Amino acid sequence: MTVRHRRLGGPWRRWCVPVLPVLLLLSPLLVLALVGGLVACRIHRISATGALWTAGRLFSALPGARFEIEDGEMAVLVSVR
């Protein structure tokens, strides 16, 4: 994933973020988020299998996505490869 950041009139700064090491580093939090999501599905009577399937489809669609945000003095561009 590449993140580009620019302040008003300044140069673009680019950061390349490796996704796999970040996921491995945050895996304990991901397990807690998964358990919390399953509990929320149970409370709201939503199919947990359907919710996991939809989340998987969402994450599989991310490669090639590009998000651009411009607000006054700052601009951010995130592209997932």
PDB file of N, CA, C and O in Angstrom:
ATOM      1  N   MET A   1       0.853  -1.152   0.000  1.00  0.00           N
ATOM      2  CA  MET A   1       0.000   0.000   0.000  1.00  0.00           C
ATOM      3  C   MET A   1       0.908   1.226   0.000  1.00  0.00           C
ATOM      4  O   MET A   1       1.929   1.255   0.687  1.00  0.00           O
ATOM      5  N   THR A   2       0.529   2.225  -0.770  1.00  0.00           N
ATOM      6  CA  THR A   2       1.293   3.467  -0.845  1.00  0.00           C
ATOM      7  C   THR A   2       0.428   4.618  -0.335  1.00  0.00           C
ATOM      8  O   THR A   2      -0.731   4.761  -0.723  1.00  0.00           O
ATOM      9  N   VAL A   3       1.011   5.432   0.538  1.00  0.00           N
ATOM     10  CA  VAL A   3       0.323   6.609   1.068  1.00  0.00           C
ATOM     11  C   VAL A   3       1.139   7.833   0.681  1.00  0.00           C
ATOM     12  O   VAL A   3       2.337   7.906   0.957  1.00  0.00           O
ATOM     13  N   ARG A   4       0.481   8.793   0.039  1.00  0.00           N
ATOM     14  CA  ARG A   4       1.129  10.051  -0.313  1.00  0.00           C
ATOM     15  C   ARG A   4       0.438  11.177   0.443  1.00  0.00           C
ATOM     16  O   ARG A   4      -0.786  11.193   0.580  1.00  0.00           O
ATOM     17  N   HIS A   5       1.243  12.124   0.933  1.00  0.00           N
ATOM     18  CA  HIS A   5       0.747  13.199   1.786  1.00  0.00           C
ATOM     19  C   HIS A   5       1.370  14.504   1.330  1.00  0.00           C
ATOM     20  O   HIS A   5       2.560  14.556   1.021  1.00  0.00           O
ATOM     21  N   ARG A   6       0.561  15.568   1.287  1.00  0.00           N
ATOM     22  CA  ARG A   6       1.079  16.874   0.861  1.00  0.00           C
ATOM     23  C   ARG A   6       0.401  17.977   1.650  1.00  0.00           C
ATOM     24  O   ARG A   6      -0.820  17.971   1.809  1.00  0.00           O
ATOM     25  N   ARG A   7       1.175  18.911   2.138  1.00  0.00           N
ATOM     26  CA  ARG A   7       0.627  20.126   2.734  1.00  0.00           C
ATOM     27  C   ARG A   7       0.573  21.205   1.651  1.00  0.00           C
ATOM     28  O   ARG A   7       1.198  21.065   0.600  1.00  0.00           O
ATOM     29  N   LEU A   8      -0.168  22.270   1.909  1.00  0.00           N
ATOM     30  CA  LEU A   8      -0.358  23.338   0.926  1.00  0.00           C
ATOM     31  C   LEU A   8       0.986  23.881   0.449  1.00  0.00           C
ATOM     32  O   LEU A   8       1.794  24.356   1.247  1.00  0.00           O
ATOM     33  N   GLY A   9       1.211  23.807  -0.843  1.00  0.00           N
ATOM     34  CA  GLY A   9       2.431  24.348  -1.424  1.00  0.00           C
ATOM     35  C   GLY A   9       3.679  23.519  -1.181  1.00  0.00           C
ATOM     36  O   GLY A   9       4.755  23.878  -1.657  1.00  0.00           O
ATOM     37  N   GLY A  10       3.562  22.442  -0.467  1.00  0.00           N
ATOM     38  CA  GLY A  10       4.724  21.618  -0.158  1.00  0.00           C
ATOM     39  C   GLY A  10       4.858  20.448  -1.113  1.00  0.00           C
ATOM     40  O   GLY A  10       3.980  20.199  -1.939  1.00  0.00           O
ATOM     41  N   PRO A  11       5.964  19.734  -0.992  1.00  0.00           N
ATOM     42  CA  PRO A  11       6.164  18.577  -1.867  1.00  0.00           C
ATOM     43  C   PRO A  11       5.358  17.362  -1.378  1.00  0.00           C
ATOM     44  O   PRO A  11       4.980  17.290  -0.209  1.00  0.00           O
ATOM     45  N   TRP A  12       5.103  16.415  -2.285  1.00  0.00           N
ATOM     46  CA  TRP A  12       4.440  15.170  -1.910  1.00  0.00           C
ATOM     47  C   TRP A  12       5.432  14.315  -1.128  1.00  0.00           C
ATOM     48  O   TRP A  12       6.603  14.232  -1.498  1.00  0.00           O
ATOM     49  N   ARG A  13       4.983  13.692  -0.072  1.00  0.00           N
ATOM     50  CA  ARG A  13       5.789  12.720   0.660  1.00  0.00           C
ATOM     51  C   ARG A  13       5.127  11.371   0.508  1.00  0.00           C
ATOM     52  O   ARG A  13       3.912  11.250   0.662  1.00  0.00           O
ATOM     53  N   ARG A  14       5.917  10.354   0.207  1.00  0.00           N
ATOM     54  CA  ARG A  14       5.365   9.041  -0.072  1.00  0.00           C
ATOM     55  C   ARG A  14       5.872   8.022   0.935  1.00  0.00           C
ATOM     56  O   ARG A  14       7.066   7.961   1.230  1.00  0.00           O
ATOM     57  N   TRP A  15       4.937   7.211   1.464  1.00  0.00           N
ATOM     58  CA  TRP A  15       5.270   6.117   2.362  1.00  0.00           C
ATOM     59  C   TRP A  15       4.752   4.824   1.761  1.00  0.00           C
ATOM     60  O   TRP A  15       3.588   4.737   1.369  1.00  0.00           O
ATOM     61  N   CYS A  16       5.610   3.825   1.690  1.00  0.00           N
ATOM     62  CA  CYS A  16       5.184   2.492   1.257  1.00  0.00           C
ATOM     63  C   CYS A  16       4.976   1.663   2.514  1.00  0.00           C
ATOM     64  O   CYS A  16       5.906   1.480   3.300  1.00  0.00           O
ATOM     65  N   VAL A  17       3.775   1.167   2.708  1.00  0.00           N
ATOM     66  CA  VAL A  17       3.428   0.402   3.911  1.00  0.00           C
ATOM     67  C   VAL A  17       3.248  -1.059   3.511  1.00  0.00           C
ATOM     68  O   VAL A  17       2.321  -1.377   2.766  1.00  0.00           O
ATOM     69  N   PRO A  18       4.125  -1.970   3.995  1.00  0.00           N
ATOM     70  CA  PRO A  18       3.951  -3.389   3.690  1.00  0.00           C
ATOM     71  C   PRO A  18       2.782  -3.956   4.500  1.00  0.00           C
ATOM     72  O   PRO A  18       2.785  -3.893   5.730  1.00  0.00           O
ATOM     73  N   VAL A  19       1.799  -4.502   3.814  1.00  0.00           N
ATOM     74  CA  VAL A  19       0.558  -4.917   4.469  1.00  0.00           C
ATOM     75  C   VAL A  19       0.752  -6.159   5.326  1.00  0.00           C
ATOM     76  O   VAL A  19       0.253  -6.204   6.450  1.00  0.00           O
ATOM     77  N   LEU A  20       1.463  -7.170   4.830  1.00  0.00           N
ATOM     78  CA  LEU A  20       1.601  -8.427   5.568  1.00  0.00           C
ATOM     79  C   LEU A  20       2.277  -8.253   6.933  1.00  0.00           C
ATOM     80  O   LEU A  20       1.754  -8.767   7.921  1.00  0.00           O
ATOM     81  N   PRO A  21       3.428  -7.545   7.038  1.00  0.00           N
ATOM     82  CA  PRO A  21       4.008  -7.344   8.371  1.00  0.00           C
ATOM     83  C   PRO A  21       3.099  -6.558   9.318  1.00  0.00           C
ATOM     84  O   PRO A  21       3.070  -6.825  10.520  1.00  0.00           O
ATOM     85  N   VAL A  22       2.365  -5.596   8.778  1.00  0.00           N
ATOM     86  CA  VAL A  22       1.438  -4.830   9.626  1.00  0.00           C
ATOM     87  C   VAL A  22       0.320  -5.734  10.135  1.00  0.00           C
ATOM     88  O   VAL A  22      -0.065  -5.647  11.301  1.00  0.00           O
ATOM     89  N   LEU A  23      -0.206  -6.606   9.263  1.00  0.00           N
ATOM     90  CA  LEU A  23      -1.238  -7.550   9.693  1.00  0.00           C
ATOM     91  C   LEU A  23      -0.721  -8.505  10.760  1.00  0.00           C
ATOM     92  O   LEU A  23      -1.428  -8.803  11.722  1.00  0.00           O
ATOM     93  N   LEU A  24       0.508  -8.986  10.596  1.00  0.00           N
ATOM     94  CA  LEU A  24       1.086  -9.879  11.600  1.00  0.00           C
ATOM     95  C   LEU A  24       1.278  -9.158  12.929  1.00  0.00           C
ATOM     96  O   LEU A  24       1.059  -9.737  13.994  1.00  0.00           O
ATOM     97  N   LEU A  25       1.685  -7.901  12.864  1.00  0.00           N
ATOM     98  CA  LEU A  25       1.885  -7.124  14.086  1.00  0.00           C
ATOM     99  C   LEU A  25       0.559  -6.857  14.806  1.00  0.00           C
ATOM    100  O   LEU A  25       0.503  -6.865  16.036  1.00  0.00           O
ATOM    101  N   LEU A  26      -0.499  -6.624  14.037  1.00  0.00           N
ATOM    102  CA  LEU A  26      -1.800  -6.298  14.617  1.00  0.00           C
ATOM    103  C   LEU A  26      -2.711  -7.511  14.780  1.00  0.00           C
ATOM    104  O   LEU A  26      -3.884  -7.349  15.115  1.00  0.00           O
ATOM    105  N   SER A  27      -2.201  -8.727  14.550  1.00  0.00           N
ATOM    106  CA  SER A  27      -3.052  -9.913  14.599  1.00  0.00           C
ATOM    107  C   SER A  27      -3.759 -10.121  15.945  1.00  0.00           C
ATOM    108  O   SER A  27      -4.905 -10.569  15.943  1.00  0.00           O
ATOM    109  N   PRO A  28      -3.138  -9.821  17.088  1.00  0.00           N
ATOM    110  CA  PRO A  28      -3.918  -9.960  18.333  1.00  0.00           C
ATOM    111  C   PRO A  28      -5.150  -9.052  18.362  1.00  0.00           C
ATOM    112  O   PRO A  28      -6.202  -9.451  18.860  1.00  0.00           O
ATOM    113  N   LEU A  29      -5.024  -7.846  17.837  1.00  0.00           N
ATOM    114  CA  LEU A  29      -6.170  -6.943  17.787  1.00  0.00           C
ATOM    115  C   LEU A  29      -7.209  -7.420  16.776  1.00  0.00           C
ATOM    116  O   LEU A  29      -8.409  -7.232  16.976  1.00  0.00           O
ATOM    117  N   LEU A  30      -6.744  -8.038  15.689  1.00  0.00           N
ATOM    118  CA  LEU A  30      -7.671  -8.560  14.685  1.00  0.00           C
ATOM    119  C   LEU A  30      -8.515  -9.700  15.253  1.00  0.00           C
ATOM    120  O   LEU A  30      -9.693  -9.834  14.922  1.00  0.00           O
ATOM    121  N   VAL A  31      -7.905 -10.517  16.109  1.00  0.00           N
ATOM    122  CA  VAL A  31      -8.658 -11.607  16.751  1.00  0.00           C
ATOM    123  C   VAL A  31      -9.740 -11.024  17.659  1.00  0.00           C
ATOM    124  O   VAL A  31     -10.871 -11.511  17.667  1.00  0.00           O
ATOM    125  N   LEU A  32      -9.401  -9.991  18.420  1.00  0.00           N
ATOM    126  CA  LEU A  32     -10.401  -9.344  19.280  1.00  0.00           C
ATOM    127  C   LEU A  32     -11.513  -8.701  18.445  1.00  0.00           C
ATOM    128  O   LEU A  32     -12.682  -8.759  18.827  1.00  0.00           O
ATOM    129  N   ALA A  33     -11.161  -8.096  17.320  1.00  0.00           N
ATOM    130  CA  ALA A  33     -12.171  -7.490  16.443  1.00  0.00           C
ATOM    131  C   ALA A  33     -13.077  -8.562  15.848  1.00  0.00           C
ATOM    132  O   ALA A  33     -14.280  -8.343  15.701  1.00  0.00           O
ATOM    133  N   LEU A  34     -12.517  -9.709  15.507  1.00  0.00           N
ATOM    134  CA  LEU A  34     -13.323 -10.807  14.971  1.00  0.00           C
ATOM    135  C   LEU A  34     -14.314 -11.320  16.008  1.00  0.00           C
ATOM    136  O   LEU A  34     -15.484 -11.541  15.695  1.00  0.00           O
ATOM    137  N   VAL A  35     -13.851 -11.509  17.240  1.00  0.00           N
ATOM    138  CA  VAL A  35     -14.743 -11.962  18.313  1.00  0.00           C
ATOM    139  C   VAL A  35     -15.825 -10.917  18.581  1.00  0.00           C
ATOM    140  O   VAL A  35     -16.991 -11.269  18.756  1.00  0.00           O
ATOM    141  N   GLY A  36     -15.451  -9.640  18.614  1.00  0.00           N
ATOM    142  CA  GLY A  36     -16.432  -8.570  18.809  1.00  0.00           C
ATOM    143  C   GLY A  36     -17.458  -8.525  17.690  1.00  0.00           C
ATOM    144  O   GLY A  36     -18.644  -8.303  17.933  1.00  0.00           O
ATOM    145  N   GLY A  37     -16.994  -8.737  16.453  1.00  0.00           N
ATOM    146  CA  GLY A  37     -17.920  -8.761  15.326  1.00  0.00           C
ATOM    147  C   GLY A  37     -18.890  -9.929  15.402  1.00  0.00           C
ATOM    148  O   GLY A  37     -20.070  -9.784  15.086  1.00  0.00           O
ATOM    149  N   LEU A  38     -18.393 -11.085  15.820  1.00  0.00           N
ATOM    150  CA  LEU A  38     -19.269 -12.249  15.964  1.00  0.00           C
ATOM    151  C   LEU A  38     -20.306 -12.039  17.058  1.00  0.00           C
ATOM    152  O   LEU A  38     -21.458 -12.447  16.907  1.00  0.00           O
ATOM    153  N   VAL A  39     -19.907 -11.405  18.163  1.00  0.00           N
ATOM    154  CA  VAL A  39     -20.858 -11.099  19.239  1.00  0.00           C
ATOM    155  C   VAL A  39     -21.903 -10.102  18.743  1.00  0.00           C
ATOM    156  O   VAL A  39     -23.088 -10.245  19.046  1.00  0.00           O
ATOM    157  N   ALA A  40     -21.472  -9.087  17.979  1.00  0.00           N
ATOM    158  CA  ALA A  40     -22.417  -8.105  17.434  1.00  0.00           C
ATOM    159  C   ALA A  40     -23.396  -8.772  16.464  1.00  0.00           C
ATOM    160  O   ALA A  40     -24.577  -8.427  16.437  1.00  0.00           O
ATOM    161  N   CYS A  41     -22.907  -9.721  15.672  1.00  0.00           N
ATOM    162  CA  CYS A  41     -23.804 -10.461  14.765  1.00  0.00           C
ATOM    163  C   CYS A  41     -24.846 -11.240  15.563  1.00  0.00           C
ATOM    164  O   CYS A  41     -26.019 -11.290  15.192  1.00  0.00           O
ATOM    165  N   ARG A  42     -24.409 -11.835  16.643  1.00  0.00           N
ATOM    166  CA  ARG A  42     -25.324 -12.613  17.478  1.00  0.00           C
ATOM    167  C   ARG A  42     -26.383 -11.702  18.115  1.00  0.00           C
ATOM    168  O   ARG A  42     -27.561 -12.057  18.159  1.00  0.00           O
ATOM    169  N   ILE A  43     -25.969 -10.540  18.604  1.00  0.00           N
ATOM    170  CA  ILE A  43     -26.896  -9.611  19.252  1.00  0.00           C
ATOM    171  C   ILE A  43     -27.926  -9.084  18.256  1.00  0.00           C
ATOM    172  O   ILE A  43     -29.111  -8.990  18.576  1.00  0.00           O
ATOM    173  N   HIS A  44     -27.475  -8.741  17.051  1.00  0.00           N
ATOM    174  CA  HIS A  44     -28.367  -8.151  16.052  1.00  0.00           C
ATOM    175  C   HIS A  44     -29.013  -9.185  15.138  1.00  0.00           C
ATOM    176  O   HIS A  44     -29.701  -8.832  14.181  1.00  0.00           O
ATOM    177  N   ARG A  45     -28.790 -10.456  15.436  1.00  0.00           N
ATOM    178  CA  ARG A  45     -29.374 -11.585  14.688  1.00  0.00           C
ATOM    179  C   ARG A  45     -29.033 -11.517  13.197  1.00  0.00           C
ATOM    180  O   ARG A  45     -29.899 -11.648  12.332  1.00  0.00           O
ATOM    181  N   ILE A  46     -27.753 -11.308  12.932  1.00  0.00           N
ATOM    182  CA  ILE A  46     -27.232 -11.310  11.565  1.00  0.00           C
ATOM    183  C   ILE A  46     -26.430 -12.591  11.393  1.00  0.00           C
ATOM    184  O   ILE A  46     -25.761 -13.032  12.327  1.00  0.00           O
ATOM    185  N   SER A  47     -26.489 -13.186  10.220  1.00  0.00           N
ATOM    186  CA  SER A  47     -25.731 -14.403   9.943  1.00  0.00           C
ATOM    187  C   SER A  47     -24.229 -14.102  10.010  1.00  0.00           C
ATOM    188  O   SER A  47     -23.726 -13.282   9.242  1.00  0.00           O
ATOM    189  N   ALA A  48     -23.519 -14.760  10.918  1.00  0.00           N
ATOM    190  CA  ALA A  48     -22.080 -14.546  11.047  1.00  0.00           C
ATOM    191  C   ALA A  48     -21.348 -15.028   9.798  1.00  0.00           C
ATOM    192  O   ALA A  48     -20.364 -14.418   9.380  1.00  0.00           O
ATOM    193  N   THR A  49     -21.820 -16.107   9.207  1.00  0.00           N
ATOM    194  CA  THR A  49     -21.204 -16.626   7.990  1.00  0.00           C
ATOM    195  C   THR A  49     -21.347 -15.612   6.852  1.00  0.00           C
ATOM    196  O   THR A  49     -20.393 -15.360   6.117  1.00  0.00           O
ATOM    197  N   GLY A  50     -22.519 -15.045   6.713  1.00  0.00           N
ATOM    198  CA  GLY A  50     -22.734 -14.035   5.681  1.00  0.00           C
ATOM    199  C   GLY A  50     -21.887 -12.792   5.907  1.00  0.00           C
ATOM    200  O   GLY A  50     -21.354 -12.214   4.960  1.00  0.00           O
ATOM    201  N   ALA A  51     -21.765 -12.385   7.161  1.00  0.00           N
ATOM    202  CA  ALA A  51     -20.952 -11.202   7.478  1.00  0.00           C
ATOM    203  C   ALA A  51     -19.482 -11.462   7.169  1.00  0.00           C
ATOM    204  O   ALA A  51     -18.807 -10.591   6.621  1.00  0.00           O
ATOM    205  N   LEU A  52     -18.971 -12.654   7.514  1.00  0.00           N
ATOM    206  CA  LEU A  52     -17.579 -12.988   7.216  1.00  0.00           C
ATOM    207  C   LEU A  52     -17.356 -13.094   5.708  1.00  0.00           C
ATOM    208  O   LEU A  52     -16.325 -12.650   5.203  1.00  0.00           O
ATOM    209  N   TRP A  53     -18.310 -13.675   4.990  1.00  0.00           N
ATOM    210  CA  TRP A  53     -18.221 -13.784   3.531  1.00  0.00           C
ATOM    211  C   TRP A  53     -18.155 -12.390   2.892  1.00  0.00           C
ATOM    212  O   TRP A  53     -17.351 -12.145   1.993  1.00  0.00           O
ATOM    213  N   THR A  54     -19.004 -11.492   3.367  1.00  0.00           N
ATOM    214  CA  THR A  54     -19.039 -10.130   2.829  1.00  0.00           C
ATOM    215  C   THR A  54     -17.746  -9.388   3.139  1.00  0.00           C
ATOM    216  O   THR A  54     -17.229  -8.672   2.281  1.00  0.00           O
ATOM    217  N   ALA A  55     -17.217  -9.543   4.345  1.00  0.00           N
ATOM    218  CA  ALA A  55     -15.952  -8.899   4.706  1.00  0.00           C
ATOM    219  C   ALA A  55     -14.813  -9.429   3.836  1.00  0.00           C
ATOM    220  O   ALA A  55     -13.954  -8.663   3.401  1.00  0.00           O
ATOM    221  N   GLY A  56     -14.806 -10.729   3.586  1.00  0.00           N
ATOM    222  CA  GLY A  56     -13.788 -11.314   2.712  1.00  0.00           C
ATOM    223  C   GLY A  56     -13.871 -10.779   1.300  1.00  0.00           C
ATOM    224  O   GLY A  56     -12.842 -10.506   0.682  1.00  0.00           O
ATOM    225  N   ARG A  57     -15.075 -10.623   0.778  1.00  0.00           N
ATOM    226  CA  ARG A  57     -15.258 -10.073  -0.570  1.00  0.00           C
ATOM    227  C   ARG A  57     -14.810  -8.618  -0.626  1.00  0.00           C
ATOM    228  O   ARG A  57     -14.235  -8.176  -1.620  1.00  0.00           O
ATOM    229  N   LEU A  58     -15.078  -7.872   0.452  1.00  0.00           N
ATOM    230  CA  LEU A  58     -14.660  -6.472   0.513  1.00  0.00           C
ATOM    231  C   LEU A  58     -13.141  -6.364   0.482  1.00  0.00           C
ATOM    232  O   LEU A  58     -12.593  -5.556  -0.268  1.00  0.00           O
ATOM    233  N   PHE A  59     -12.450  -7.180   1.296  1.00  0.00           N
ATOM    234  CA  PHE A  59     -10.984  -7.118   1.341  1.00  0.00           C
ATOM    235  C   PHE A  59     -10.357  -7.630   0.056  1.00  0.00           C
ATOM    236  O   PHE A  59      -9.283  -7.165  -0.327  1.00  0.00           O
ATOM    237  N   SER A  60     -11.003  -8.580  -0.623  1.00  0.00           N
ATOM    238  CA  SER A  60     -10.451  -9.068  -1.885  1.00  0.00           C
ATOM    239  C   SER A  60     -10.606  -8.033  -2.999  1.00  0.00           C
ATOM    240  O   SER A  60      -9.892  -8.097  -4.000  1.00  0.00           O
ATOM    241  N   ALA A  61     -11.523  -7.084  -2.843  1.00  0.00           N
ATOM    242  CA  ALA A  61     -11.726  -6.046  -3.849  1.00  0.00           C
ATOM    243  C   ALA A  61     -10.797  -4.842  -3.639  1.00  0.00           C
ATOM    244  O   ALA A  61     -10.763  -3.946  -4.483  1.00  0.00           O
ATOM    245  N   LEU A  62     -10.049  -4.804  -2.540  1.00  0.00           N
ATOM    246  CA  LEU A  62      -9.205  -3.643  -2.254  1.00  0.00           C
ATOM    247  C   LEU A  62      -8.032  -3.436  -3.212  1.00  0.00           C
ATOM    248  O   LEU A  62      -7.742  -2.286  -3.544  1.00  0.00           O
ATOM    249  N   PRO A  63      -7.333  -4.490  -3.681  1.00  0.00           N
ATOM    250  CA  PRO A  63      -6.214  -4.213  -4.589  1.00  0.00           C
ATOM    251  C   PRO A  63      -6.676  -3.430  -5.818  1.00  0.00           C
ATOM    252  O   PRO A  63      -7.643  -3.795  -6.487  1.00  0.00           O
ATOM    253  N   GLY A  64      -5.965  -2.360  -6.087  1.00  0.00           N
ATOM    254  CA  GLY A  64      -6.322  -1.479  -7.199  1.00  0.00           C
ATOM    255  C   GLY A  64      -7.167  -0.293  -6.765  1.00  0.00           C
ATOM    256  O   GLY A  64      -7.437   0.607  -7.560  1.00  0.00           O
ATOM    257  N   ALA A  65      -7.588  -0.293  -5.494  1.00  0.00           N
ATOM    258  CA  ALA A  65      -8.406   0.819  -5.000  1.00  0.00           C
ATOM    259  C   ALA A  65      -7.535   2.053  -4.773  1.00  0.00           C
ATOM    260  O   ALA A  65      -6.355   1.945  -4.438  1.00  0.00           O
ATOM    261  N   ARG A  66      -8.132   3.213  -4.961  1.00  0.00           N
ATOM    262  CA  ARG A  66      -7.416   4.476  -4.804  1.00  0.00           C
ATOM    263  C   ARG A  66      -8.335   5.466  -4.093  1.00  0.00           C
ATOM    264  O   ARG A  66      -9.454   5.711  -4.543  1.00  0.00           O
ATOM    265  N   PHE A  67      -7.862   6.033  -2.983  1.00  0.00           N
ATOM    266  CA  PHE A  67      -8.641   6.985  -2.202  1.00  0.00           C
ATOM    267  C   PHE A  67      -7.902   8.313  -2.176  1.00  0.00           C
ATOM    268  O   PHE A  67      -6.732   8.371  -1.797  1.00  0.00           O
ATOM    269  N   GLU A  68      -8.578   9.371  -2.575  1.00  0.00           N
ATOM    270  CA  GLU A  68      -7.984  10.708  -2.560  1.00  0.00           C
ATOM    271  C   GLU A  68      -8.827  11.614  -1.680  1.00  0.00           C
ATOM    272  O   GLU A  68     -10.048  11.678  -1.827  1.00  0.00           O
ATOM    273  N   ILE A  69      -8.163  12.320  -0.758  1.00  0.00           N
ATOM    274  CA  ILE A  69      -8.856  13.244   0.132  1.00  0.00           C
ATOM    275  C   ILE A  69      -8.117  14.575   0.075  1.00  0.00           C
ATOM    276  O   ILE A  69      -6.911  14.627   0.319  1.00  0.00           O
ATOM    277  N   GLU A  70      -8.826  15.640  -0.242  1.00  0.00           N
ATOM    278  CA  GLU A  70      -8.247  16.977  -0.263  1.00  0.00           C
ATOM    279  C   GLU A  70      -9.092  17.868   0.621  1.00  0.00           C
ATOM    280  O   GLU A  70     -10.308  17.953   0.451  1.00  0.00           O
ATOM    281  N   ASP A  71      -8.442  18.535   1.571  1.00  0.00           N
ATOM    282  CA  ASP A  71      -9.171  19.403   2.477  1.00  0.00           C
ATOM    283  C   ASP A  71      -8.307  20.611   2.796  1.00  0.00           C
ATOM    284  O   ASP A  71      -7.373  20.530   3.593  1.00  0.00           O
ATOM    285  N   GLY A  72      -8.625  21.711   2.176  1.00  0.00           N
ATOM    286  CA  GLY A  72      -7.911  22.962   2.456  1.00  0.00           C
ATOM    287  C   GLY A  72      -6.415  22.852   2.205  1.00  0.00           C
ATOM    288  O   GLY A  72      -5.968  22.797   1.059  1.00  0.00           O
ATOM    289  N   GLU A  73      -5.654  22.822   3.276  1.00  0.00           N
ATOM    290  CA  GLU A  73      -4.200  22.840   3.191  1.00  0.00           C
ATOM    291  C   GLU A  73      -3.569  21.474   3.009  1.00  0.00           C
ATOM    292  O   GLU A  73      -2.361  21.387   2.787  1.00  0.00           O
ATOM    293  N   MET A  74      -4.333  20.420   3.095  1.00  0.00           N
ATOM    294  CA  MET A  74      -3.738  19.093   3.106  1.00  0.00           C
ATOM    295  C   MET A  74      -4.391  18.182   2.066  1.00  0.00           C
ATOM    296  O   MET A  74      -5.588  18.280   1.799  1.00  0.00           O
ATOM    297  N   ALA A  75      -3.588  17.303   1.491  1.00  0.00           N
ATOM    298  CA  ALA A  75      -4.098  16.311   0.545  1.00  0.00           C
ATOM    299  C   ALA A  75      -3.482  14.957   0.884  1.00  0.00           C
ATOM    300  O   ALA A  75      -2.294  14.880   1.200  1.00  0.00           O
ATOM    301  N   VAL A  76      -4.279  13.885   0.823  1.00  0.00           N
ATOM    302  CA  VAL A  76      -3.806  12.540   1.100  1.00  0.00           C
ATOM    303  C   VAL A  76      -4.290  11.626  -0.029  1.00  0.00           C
ATOM    304  O   VAL A  76      -5.450  11.686  -0.437  1.00  0.00           O
ATOM    305  N   LEU A  77      -3.400  10.794  -0.516  1.00  0.00           N
ATOM    306  CA  LEU A  77      -3.721   9.827  -1.556  1.00  0.00           C
ATOM    307  C   LEU A  77      -3.295   8.456  -1.058  1.00  0.00           C
ATOM    308  O   LEU A  77      -2.130   8.269  -0.707  1.00  0.00           O
ATOM    309  N   VAL A  78      -4.207   7.495  -1.017  1.00  0.00           N
ATOM    310  CA  VAL A  78      -3.908   6.129  -0.598  1.00  0.00           C
ATOM    311  C   VAL A  78      -4.236   5.215  -1.773  1.00  0.00           C
ATOM    312  O   VAL A  78      -5.361   5.217  -2.273  1.00  0.00           O
ATOM    313  N   SER A  79      -3.249   4.431  -2.211  1.00  0.00           N
ATOM    314  CA  SER A  79      -3.506   3.455  -3.279  1.00  0.00           C
ATOM    315  C   SER A  79      -3.072   2.084  -2.794  1.00  0.00           C
ATOM    316  O   SER A  79      -1.968   1.917  -2.275  1.00  0.00           O
ATOM    317  N   VAL A  80      -3.949   1.104  -2.966  1.00  0.00           N
ATOM    318  CA  VAL A  80      -3.689  -0.266  -2.533  1.00  0.00           C
ATOM    319  C   VAL A  80      -3.282  -1.057  -3.758  1.00  0.00           C
ATOM    320  O   VAL A  80      -3.995  -1.053  -4.762  1.00  0.00           O
ATOM    321  N   ARG A  81      -2.143  -1.738  -3.695  1.00  0.00           N
ATOM    322  CA  ARG A  81      -1.659  -2.509  -4.842  1.00  0.00           C
ATOM    323  C   ARG A  81      -1.762  -3.980  -4.581  1.00  0.00           C
ATOM    324  O   ARG A  81      -1.399  -4.786  -5.438  1.00  0.00           O
TER     325      ARG A  81
END
